[in-house]
Amino acid sequence: MSRYLWGALLAVSGAALAWGYAGSGQWPGAAIVVAVSLFWALGHRRAWRWASTGGLLLLVAAAAVGAGVGLESTGMLAGTVAALCAWILQGQAQRLAGAGQVLQSGRIERSSLVRLGLVAALGSGMAALALLARLQVGFFWLLLLALFAAIALGRALAALREER
């Protein structure tokens, strides 16, 4: 199931980014995004382990460049989230394939897909909110927010370590 979802996410990522570039008349950028997506798919088919990381980095870079030159941010965001989800799914599939016989692999896959969906939805929602809301926040509050985020990230990582 995640193999088909991986392909759909890669297609959504490439389409969203290419649409963002093409919608602004940046056809060379759209062609590059499509070429990177096709290269990633080819690398997956040929079992090049590095292709997923290279594809993710290039698609995220394309989204960053697109946002930097003023292209539609929602397409860049959707393309980035879809590429990141595809990269995570492909990495998980590679690890499971290399593990030999895995008991209850379907259960592990479903659990991972639920978690990935929740993280993608929450992250996309927060990013969309950030795109819509322009707040003027002082340095002290930003520093406090960064400290809170660092503590929360540390606790989340500690919880993940204990889960294993």
C-alpha positions in Angstrom: 0.0 0.0 0.0 2.7 2.5 0.9 4.4 1.8 -2.5 1.4 3.2 -4.3 1.1 6.0 -1.8 4.7 6.8 -2.3 4.2 7.2 -6.1 1.1 9.3 -5.6 2.9 11.6 -3.1 5.8 12.0 -5.5 3.4 12.8 -8.3 1.6 15.3 -6.1 4.9 16.9 -5.1 6.1 17.3 -8.7 2.8 18.5 -9.9 2.3 21.1 -7.2 5.8 22.5 -7.6 5.7 22.4 -11.4 2.2 24.0 -11.3 3.6 26.8 -9.1 6.5 27.5 -11.6 4.4 27.1 -14.7 1.6 29.3 -13.3 4.0 32.2 -13.2 5.5 31.5 -16.6 8.7 29.9 -15.2 8.7 27.0 -17.6 12.4 26.1 -17.2 11.8 25.7 -13.4 8.7 23.6 -14.1 10.7 21.3 -16.4 13.5 20.9 -13.9 11.0 19.9 -11.2 9.4 17.3 -13.5 12.9 16.0 -14.4 13.9 15.7 -10.7 10.6 13.9 -9.9 11.1 11.5 -12.8 14.8 10.9 -11.8 13.7 10.1 -8.3 11.1 7.6 -9.6 13.8 6.0 -11.8 16.2 5.8 -8.9 13.5 4.1 -6.8 12.9 1.6 -9.6 16.6 0.9 -9.9 17.1 0.7 -6.1 19.5 3.6 -5.9 19.4 4.3 -2.2 20.7 7.8 -2.6 18.1 8.9 -5.2 15.4 9.5 -2.6 17.6 11.8 -0.5 18.9 13.6 -3.6 15.4 14.0 -5.0 14.1 15.3 -1.7 16.9 17.9 -1.4 16.4 19.1 -5.0 12.6 19.3 -4.7 12.9 21.2 -1.4 15.5 23.5 -3.0 13.1 24.1 -5.9 10.4 25.0 -3.5 12.7 27.4 -1.6 13.8 29.1 -4.8 10.2 29.3 -5.9 9.1 30.9 -2.7 12.2 33.2 -2.8 11.3 34.6 -6.2 7.7 35.1 -5.2 5.9 32.1 -6.7 2.6 31.0 -5.0 3.5 29.8 -1.6 0.7 27.2 -1.2 2.0 25.2 -4.2 5.5 25.3 -2.8 4.3 24.2 0.6 2.2 21.4 -0.8 5.1 20.2 -3.0 7.5 20.2 0.0 5.2 18.3 2.3 4.4 15.7 -0.3 8.1 15.2 -1.1 8.9 14.9 2.5 6.2 12.3 3.0 7.3 10.4 -0.1 10.9 10.4 1.2 9.8 9.1 4.6 7.7 6.3 3.1 10.5 5.2 0.7 13.0 5.2 3.6 10.7 3.1 5.7 10.2 0.6 2.8 13.9 0.3 2.3 14.5 -0.4 6.0 11.7 -3.0 6.1 13.0 -4.7 3.0 16.5 -4.9 4.5 15.3 -6.3 7.7 14.4 -9.7 6.3 11.2 -11.3 7.7 9.2 -8.7 9.7 6.4 -9.9 11.9 3.2 -7.8 11.6 4.6 -5.6 8.8 1.1 -4.5 7.8 0.4 -3.3 11.4 3.7 -1.5 11.5 2.9 0.1 8.1 -0.6 1.2 9.1 0.7 2.7 12.4 3.5 4.6 10.5 1.0 5.9 7.9 -1.3 7.2 10.6 1.6 9.0 12.4 2.9 10.4 9.1 -0.6 11.6 8.2 -1.0 13.3 11.5 2.4 15.0 11.4 1.9 16.1 7.7 -1.6 17.5 8.5 -0.5 19.4 11.6 2.7 20.7 9.9 0.8 21.8 6.9 -1.9 23.4 9.0 0.7 25.4 11.0 2.6 26.4 7.9 -0.6 27.5 6.2 -1.5 29.5 9.3 1.9 31.1 9.1 1.4 32.0 5.5 -1.9 33.7 6.3 -1.1 35.5 9.5 1.6 38.2 9.7 2.4 38.9 13.3 4.8 41.4 14.7 6.5 39.7 17.6 9.3 41.1 19.7 12.7 39.4 20.1 12.0 38.3 23.7 8.9 36.4 22.6 10.7 34.8 19.7 13.5 33.7 22.0 11.0 32.3 24.5 9.2 30.5 21.7 12.5 29.0 20.4 13.3 27.8 23.9 9.9 26.2 24.2 10.3 24.5 20.8 13.7 23.2 21.8 12.4 21.7 25.0 9.4 20.2 23.2 11.6 18.7 20.5 13.9 17.2 23.2 11.0 15.6 25.0 9.6 14.2 21.8 12.9 12.7 20.9 13.3 11.2 24.4 9.8 9.7 24.1 10.6 8.2 20.7 13.8 6.6 22.2 11.9 5.1 25.1 9.3 3.7 22.6 11.9 1.6 20.9 
